[in-house]
Amino acid sequence: MKTQEIKLKNYINAKYREEIIFTKGATESINLIASSYGEKFIKEGDEILTTELEHHSNYVPWHFLRQKKGAKIKFAPVNKRGEVEIDEIKKLISSKTKMIAVTHISNVTGAIMPIKKIVDLAKEKNIPVLVDGTQGAPHLKIDIQELDCDFYAISCHKMYGPNGLGILYAKKKWLEELPPYQGGGGMISEVLKEKISFANSPTKFEAGTMQTAEVVAFSEAIKFIEDLGIDNIQNHENEILEYGIEKLKKNNSVNIIGEPKERGSVLTFTIKGIHPHDIATILDEDGVAIRAGHHCCQILHDKMGIPATARASIGVYNSKEDIDILSKAIDNCKKIFNI
Ligand SMILES: Cc1ncc(COP(=O)(O)O)c(C=O)c1O
């Protein structure tokens, strides 16, 4: 897998190949760190600082640590625009903060978090930063050395790649420090009855048979992104997003969720009087695939006082025509509900 590791290392501009660890997905990447880092470095009363924007993947693993070790979780609040301001994070950092775990882009409001500023703040106090890059990596150019975070979780199926594969970037200084996450074949150096020694990273964190086909496929997906150019992808998505926002704003009774100053390409909305699951079902009949529900962000939906939202996710394959079709399907949906 060396060729693929090097491709991914280069793609995110990591300094060392061994900083690229293959996992099952972003969820497993975050669980790996919560478990491994938590086991060694977290004790009772220590604090994990996260935000109200997080996907359950970046909250539940820390909750386990809260249960197991008596750690506390602090949530930086989301504002009315659907963003978390850097000052809110600053306010919550204390001498007990042992990890800052934040998303790069919200999968509901689309807010792009100021990761570099958060890392700079954290570095002043020697606090590691984990970034859930599931929505960040497909849409933004990732230069991991410039971001300078300690951990970055990537989901390959969000980057035009296969299901069941993820990447965990872990800064070299942690690779020796962290204990293995799972035990089994592949991750060992020597196994004796009384003593086991472990392989070096990344193998130490990759117990069991590797998803070789998925890794090769993902490497091709990276080539696809590189051929198009991530900047071109981002510009295209932003253009479609802006068009979509303008179009839906004109549509009576559609409420767009979030108005962050910097936004990734998700277009989340509600329609007064129609449940998002009904919207999704009716749009599906018109050939429009959206998602409905809390999008694994129940804390955020609780804060907004709504149980569910509908979300159109814009990718490189979408066009303005797709937005027109979405808008028409919404009109049709409103007609069915007499709205
Ligand atoms: C922001 C965010 N974090 C984490 C995940 C989970 O990623 P995975 O399916 O790779 O575990 C998702 C998936 O939707 C997501 O949008």
The ligand as a MOL file (V3000), in Angstrom:
LIG
                    3D

  0  0  0     0  0            999 V3000
M  V30 BEGIN CTAB
M  V30 COUNTS 16 16 0 0 0
M  V30 BEGIN ATOM
M  V30 1 C -19.2090 15.8840 9.5060 0
M  V30 2 C -19.2060 14.3790 9.4550 0
M  V30 3 N -18.4470 13.7010 10.3400 0
M  V30 4 C -18.3950 12.3520 10.3280 0
M  V30 5 C -19.1220 11.6040 9.4400 0
M  V30 6 C -19.0150 10.1050 9.4530 0
M  V30 7 O -18.1530 9.6720 8.4450 0
M  V30 8 P -17.9400 8.1110 8.1330 0
M  V30 9 O -19.1960 7.6490 7.4770 0
M  V30 10 O -16.7570 8.0490 7.2220 0
M  V30 11 O -17.6550 7.4130 9.4010 0
M  V30 12 C -19.9500 12.2580 8.5060 0
M  V30 13 C -20.7680 11.4860 7.5710 0
M  V30 14 O -21.7960 11.8540 7.1360 0
M  V30 15 C -19.9820 13.6920 8.5110 0
M  V30 16 O -20.7320 14.3770 7.6350 0
M  V30 END ATOM
M  V30 BEGIN BOND
M  V30 1 1 1 2
M  V30 2 1 2 3
M  V30 3 2 2 15
M  V30 4 2 3 4
M  V30 5 1 4 5
M  V30 6 1 5 6
M  V30 7 2 5 12
M  V30 8 1 6 7
M  V30 9 1 7 8
M  V30 10 2 8 9
M  V30 11 1 8 10
M  V30 12 1 8 11
M  V30 13 1 12 13
M  V30 14 1 12 15
M  V30 15 2 13 14
M  V30 16 1 15 16
M  V30 END BOND
M  V30 END CTAB
M  END
